[in-house]
């Protein structure tokens, strides 16, 4: 049975010979080193938490959660807080 209509998500684009979903950034092989750390030291430059260096090497909610924990720990460290650190 043929579909009645075909829909291609407009967030899926071809750039520089690669097909990318610009709404959901999926990792590209050997690009982990290009990803920013969860801690930047610059409050004006907060990274997307689904695309920072984490042990969870995927653009997922789990990776975003790990990145959030890393960012919280960095804030606590910078404040010299004695609060319990987030588990990673």
Secondary structure as a PSIPRED ss2 file (coil, helix, strand):
# PSIPRED VFORMAT (PSIPRED V4.0)

   1 X C   1.000  0.000  0.000
   2 X C   1.000  0.000  0.000
   3 X C   1.000  0.000  0.000
   4 X C   1.000  0.000  0.000
   5 X C   1.000  0.000  0.000
   6 X C   1.000  0.000  0.000
   7 X C   1.000  0.000  0.000
   8 X C   1.000  0.000  0.000
   9 X C   1.000  0.000  0.000
  10 X C   1.000  0.000  0.000
  11 X C   1.000  0.000  0.000
  12 X E   0.000  0.000  1.000
  13 X E   0.000  0.000  1.000
  14 X E   0.000  0.000  1.000
  15 X E   0.000  0.000  1.000
  16 X C   1.000  0.000  0.000
  17 X C   1.000  0.000  0.000
  18 X E   0.000  0.000  1.000
  19 X E   0.000  0.000  1.000
  20 X E   0.000  0.000  1.000
  21 X E   0.000  0.000  1.000
  22 X C   1.000  0.000  0.000
  23 X C   1.000  0.000  0.000
  24 X C   1.000  0.000  0.000
  25 X C   1.000  0.000  0.000
  26 X C   1.000  0.000  0.000
  27 X C   1.000  0.000  0.000
  28 X C   1.000  0.000  0.000
  29 X C   1.000  0.000  0.000
  30 X C   1.000  0.000  0.000
  31 X C   1.000  0.000  0.000
  32 X H   0.000  1.000  0.000
  33 X H   0.000  1.000  0.000
  34 X H   0.000  1.000  0.000
  35 X C   1.000  0.000  0.000
  36 X E   0.000  0.000  1.000
  37 X C   1.000  0.000  0.000
  38 X C   1.000  0.000  0.000
  39 X C   1.000  0.000  0.000
  40 X C   1.000  0.000  0.000
  41 X C   1.000  0.000  0.000
  42 X C   1.000  0.000  0.000
  43 X C   1.000  0.000  0.000
  44 X C   1.000  0.000  0.000
  45 X C   1.000  0.000  0.000
  46 X C   1.000  0.000  0.000
  47 X C   1.000  0.000  0.000
  48 X C   1.000  0.000  0.000
  49 X C   1.000  0.000  0.000
  50 X C   1.000  0.000  0.000
  51 X C   1.000  0.000  0.000
  52 X E   0.000  0.000  1.000
  53 X C   1.000  0.000  0.000
  54 X C   1.000  0.000  0.000
  55 X C   1.000  0.000  0.000
  56 X C   1.000  0.000  0.000
  57 X C   1.000  0.000  0.000
  58 X C   1.000  0.000  0.000
  59 X C   1.000  0.000  0.000
  60 X C   1.000  0.000  0.000
  61 X H   0.000  1.000  0.000
  62 X H   0.000  1.000  0.000
  63 X H   0.000  1.000  0.000
  64 X H   0.000  1.000  0.000
  65 X H   0.000  1.000  0.000
  66 X H   0.000  1.000  0.000
  67 X H   0.000  1.000  0.000
  68 X H   0.000  1.000  0.000
  69 X H   0.000  1.000  0.000
  70 X H   0.000  1.000  0.000
  71 X H   0.000  1.000  0.000
  72 X H   0.000  1.000  0.000
  73 X H   0.000  1.000  0.000
  74 X H   0.000  1.000  0.000
  75 X H   0.000  1.000  0.000
  76 X H   0.000  1.000  0.000
  77 X H   0.000  1.000  0.000
  78 X H   0.000  1.000  0.000
  79 X C   1.000  0.000  0.000
  80 X C   1.000  0.000  0.000
  81 X C   1.000  0.000  0.000
  82 X C   1.000  0.000  0.000
  83 X C   1.000  0.000  0.000
  84 X C   1.000  0.000  0.000
  85 X C   1.000  0.000  0.000
  86 X C   1.000  0.000  0.000
  87 X C   1.000  0.000  0.000
  88 X C   1.000  0.000  0.000
